[in-house]
Amino acid sequence: MRPLQSVKEFNELKNNEKAIFLFTAGWCPDCRFIEPILPEIEDKYPEYTFVEVNRDEFMELAQENEIYGIPSFVAYEKGLEVGRFISKDRKTKEEIISFIDGFAKV
């Protein structure tokens, strides 16, 4: 999962691609917990660009997207929000896959 470089990049991906943003932080133990499963999830959905958003570096983006707990996911397809999995709770592989399956066109 590649890290977000700028707000401009966020907006370009959000508006022009199928993108899933993971809001996270280095100090978050629940974020570290899901790291090992993320490559497998990315491989399962190659039509999506997966981007890690460091909440501490991009606090304004987190606030604009109403991200108040991490890890949290927000998915966009060409400018439209198609899904959000927002909470401060630890996520399981099954929950993340179920979230993506809820909007992904298989």
C-alpha positions as CSV (number, residue, x, y, z in Angstrom):
1,M,0.0,0.0,0.0
2,R,1.6,3.2,-1.1
3,P,1.6,6.3,1.3
4,L,-0.2,9.4,0.3
5,Q,2.2,12.2,-0.7
6,S,-0.1,15.3,-0.9
7,V,-3.7,16.6,-0.7
8,K,-3.5,17.2,-4.4
9,E,-2.7,13.4,-4.9
10,F,-5.7,12.5,-2.7
11,N,-8.0,14.7,-4.8
12,E,-6.7,13.3,-8.1
13,L,-7.1,9.7,-7.0
14,K,-10.5,10.4,-5.4
15,N,-11.8,12.1,-8.5
16,N,-10.2,10.0,-11.3
17,E,-9.8,6.5,-10.1
18,K,-11.2,3.7,-8.0
19,A,-9.4,4.3,-4.8
20,I,-9.5,2.9,-1.2
21,F,-7.9,5.1,1.4
22,L,-6.8,3.7,4.7
23,F,-6.5,6.3,7.4
24,T,-3.9,5.2,9.8
25,A,-1.0,6.3,12.1
26,G,2.3,4.9,13.1
27,W,1.4,4.8,16.8
28,C,-1.9,2.9,16.3
29,P,-1.7,-0.8,17.4
30,D,-4.9,-1.8,15.6
31,C,-3.5,-0.3,12.4
32,R,-0.3,-2.3,12.8
33,F,-2.4,-5.4,13.4
34,I,-4.0,-5.3,9.9
35,E,-0.7,-4.5,8.1
36,P,0.2,-8.2,7.3
37,I,-3.1,-8.9,5.6
38,L,-3.2,-5.7,3.5
39,P,-1.1,-7.1,0.6
40,E,-3.4,-10.1,0.2
41,I,-6.5,-7.8,0.2
42,E,-4.8,-5.5,-2.4
43,D,-4.1,-8.5,-4.6
44,K,-7.8,-9.6,-4.4
45,Y,-9.0,-6.2,-5.7
46,P,-6.5,-5.1,-8.4
47,E,-9.1,-2.7,-9.9
48,Y,-8.6,-0.4,-6.9
49,T,-5.7,1.8,-5.9
50,F,-5.0,1.4,-2.2
51,V,-3.5,4.4,-0.5
52,E,-2.3,4.8,3.1
53,V,-3.2,8.2,4.6
54,N,-1.2,9.1,7.7
55,R,-3.8,10.7,9.9
56,D,-1.2,12.8,11.8
57,E,0.3,14.2,8.5
58,F,-3.1,14.8,6.9
59,M,-5.2,15.9,9.8
60,E,-7.3,18.2,7.6
61,L,-8.2,15.3,5.2
62,A,-9.2,13.2,8.1
63,Q,-11.4,15.9,9.5
64,E,-12.9,16.6,6.0
65,N,-13.7,12.9,5.6
66,E,-15.1,12.7,9.2
67,I,-12.4,10.2,10.3
68,Y,-12.3,10.3,14.0
69,G,-11.2,6.7,14.7
70,I,-8.5,4.6,13.0
71,P,-7.9,2.4,11.2
72,S,-10.7,3.5,8.9
73,F,-11.3,3.0,5.2
74,V,-13.0,5.3,2.7
75,A,-13.6,4.2,-0.9
76,Y,-14.2,6.4,-4.0
77,E,-15.0,5.7,-7.6
78,K,-14.4,8.7,-9.9
79,G,-15.4,11.3,-7.3
80,L,-18.2,9.5,-5.6
81,E,-17.9,8.0,-2.2
82,V,-19.0,4.3,-2.5
83,G,-18.2,3.0,0.9
84,R,-16.8,3.8,4.3
85,F,-15.7,1.6,7.2
86,I,-15.1,4.1,10.0
87,S,-14.5,3.3,13.6
88,K,-11.7,3.1,16.1
89,D,-12.2,-0.7,16.4
90,R,-9.7,-3.3,15.3
91,K,-10.7,-4.7,11.9
92,T,-10.4,-8.3,10.8
93,K,-9.5,-9.5,7.3
94,E,-13.0,-10.8,6.9
95,E,-14.6,-7.5,7.9
96,I,-12.4,-5.6,5.4
97,I,-13.2,-8.0,2.6
98,S,-16.9,-7.8,3.4
99,F,-16.7,-4.0,3.3
100,I,-15.0,-4.0,-0.1
101,D,-17.4,-6.7,-1.5
102,G,-20.3,-4.4,-0.5
103,F,-19.4,-2.0,-3.3
104,A,-16.9,-3.7,-5.6
105,K,-18.2,-4.8,-9.0
106,V,-17.0,-8.4,-9.3
